[in-house]
C-alpha cells in the first residue's frame, strides 16, 4: 500500500517537459507581452533620472606646502567620510538651495546626492541625481564651490578642491529599460511555466483511455467513439 502511495507521488519530469514544449508558443507569447508592458511603462510612465558628478581632492592641511607623506594620504582617505557628512549637511545644501533658488527642500536635495571615495584614493566623488541632467550638473558645480569654505571652517585642519570639471551623463540611470524589459520577459515566461505545471498537477479528471491506464492502472477494453 505504501509503495502504491509513493508511486502516485512521483512526478514524471519527462511528461512535464513535453507539456511545456507543447505550449512553448504560449509561454513565449506571455514573455513578449510582459516585455512590451515593461518597455511601455519604463518609456512613458516613469520619469527618467540623470546623474552629474564632480571629483574633489581631499587634503588634511590648508597650506600650500608640497611635501606629502604617506600619513597625509592615509589621513585624507579617512577624512572623506567626514567630509561627506559635511557636504550633505544643511550648512552646505541650504546655501546651495539659496544660491540656485531651487524649488526643493533640504531633505529632497540631500537624498539626491551621494559622496564617496574613488577607488579608495583621496579623490572624493560628488554625484547628483535629478530629472534634469543640466540641473544636476549645476547643483554639482555649486556644491563644489560652496563645500570647500565650509569644510575649512568646520574641520580647521583640512581642505578640498575640485580636480575635474562637472561630468553630465545624458544616459538615464533610471529606469534601466533594457534590464527591466529582459527581467519582465523572463519573469513572464517563468510564471507561465509555473501555471502550466500547477494546472497539470492539479488536473485529476479522466479525459481519454491513456488517463484510465495512467491514473487507475486498469486495462482499457474499449471506448465509445465520438459521433
Residue pairs with C-beta under 8 A, 6 or more apart in sequence:
11 201
16 197
16 200
19 196
19 197
19 200
20 27
20 193
20 196
20 197
23 192
23 196
26 192
27 189
27 192
27 193
27 196
28 189
30 188
30 189
30 191
30 192
31 185
31 186
31 188
31 189
31 192
32 185
32 188
33 188
34 184
34 185
34 187
34 188
34 189
35 181
35 182
35 184
35 185
35 188
37 184
38 180
38 181
38 183
38 184
38 185
39 177
39 180
39 181
42 175
42 177
42 180
42 181
43 177
46 174
46 175
47 131
48 131
48 172
48 174
48 175
49 129
49 130
49 131
49 172
49 173
49 174
50 129
50 130
50 131
50 132
50 133
50 136
50 168
50 169
50 170
50 171
50 172
50 173
51 127
51 128
51 129
51 133
51 136
51 168
51 169
51 173
52 127
52 128
52 130
52 133
52 136
52 137
52 139
52 140
52 166
52 167
52 168
52 169
53 125
53 126
53 127
53 128
53 140
53 166
53 167
53 169
54 125
54 126
54 140
54 141
54 143
54 144
54 162
54 164
54 165
54 166
54 167
55 118
55 123
55 124
55 125
55 126
55 162
55 163
55 164
56 123
56 124
56 125
56 126
56 144
56 147
56 148
56 160
56 161
56 162
56 163
57 122
57 123
57 124
57 160
57 161
57 163
58 76
58 77
58 79
58 80
58 83
58 122
58 123
58 124
58 158
58 160
59 72
59 76
59 122
59 158
59 159
59 160
60 72
60 75
60 76
60 79
60 157
60 158
61 72
61 157
61 158
61 159
62 152
62 157
62 158
62 159
73 122
76 122
76 158
77 117
77 120
77 121
77 122
79 155
79 158
80 115
80 116
80 117
80 122
80 124
82 155
83 115
83 124
83 147
83 151
83 155
83 158
83 160
84 115
84 116
84 124
86 92
86 147
86 150
86 151
86 154
86 155
87 113
87 115
87 126
87 143
87 147
87 151
88 110
88 113
88 115
89 150
90 106
91 150
91 154
92 143
92 146
92 147
92 150
93 106
93 109
93 110
93 113
93 143
94 106
95 146
95 150
96 102
96 109
96 139
96 142
96 143
96 146
97 104
97 106
97 109
99 142
99 146
100 138
100 139
100 142
102 109
102 139
109 139
112 128
112 129
112 130
112 136
112 139
113 126
113 127
113 128
113 129
113 139
113 143
114 126
114 127
114 129
115 124
115 125
115 126
115 127
116 124
116 125
117 123
117 124
117 125
118 124
118 125
123 163
124 160
126 140
126 143
126 144
126 147
127 140
128 136
128 137
128 139
128 140
128 143
129 136
129 173
129 174
130 136
130 139
133 168
133 169
133 170
134 168
136 168
137 166
137 168
140 166
141 166
144 162
144 166
147 160
148 159
148 160
148 161
151 158
151 159
151 160
152 158
152 159
204 215
205 211
206 212
206 215
206 216
208 223
209 220
209 223
212 218
212 220
213 219
213 220
